[in-house]
Amino acid sequence: IFNFHKRYESKYMRRGKIGDIDCYVIEAVPKIDGEIQFLKVWIDSRRLTTVKIEYTNINDDVITYNIFKISFDNNLNKDFFSFKSPKGAEIIDLRNQ
């Protein structure tokens, strides 16, 4: 999601609902070919926060992230999140896509 406007051509598609939350649905395609082919984002129309992200990768797999709770300015320690990959796992870093 970092530098979204630089990496994707996006357009507002329609209003939708996630449960009882009214959302704006945005669809986007990457400006440069990469791991992601197509992306949809649902944004809470009242709070303007992301509630769902769905993307299709180059293998036509659809990956969905549902965001149930979000809070801001929690002053979390930098080491709060850590990731250790399982032995033999292939790491695909999409942060620069």
Steps between C-alpha positions, in 0.01 A plus 500: 500500500804725533528740204172361366437788259848463350469125445137454393244646262189505714138600460194521718263226392196500722363499851481167678452345840720289724255371759320816613784735399434723198811506281655658197645234269816594313651284226861532391747351256878531535678747273788251465461124464586310815361248747159673526266509197192664649406658833174597672476708816189557715512823702261577785308803370454644850846448656698496171698196614571187299281204597588251226771449240480237230753437228566254219859391449674381185388141571134616508487433875262735682633618837266680738581700814206591725579771754273464801657745741737787442643754741745782454779665700555211741871571549594137443858396555689451174565136594130423561469328161748239390496246222690174488451300185459124522806302394509464121231765436534729199472868596331731248531862608223709339580829673662643185235376254 
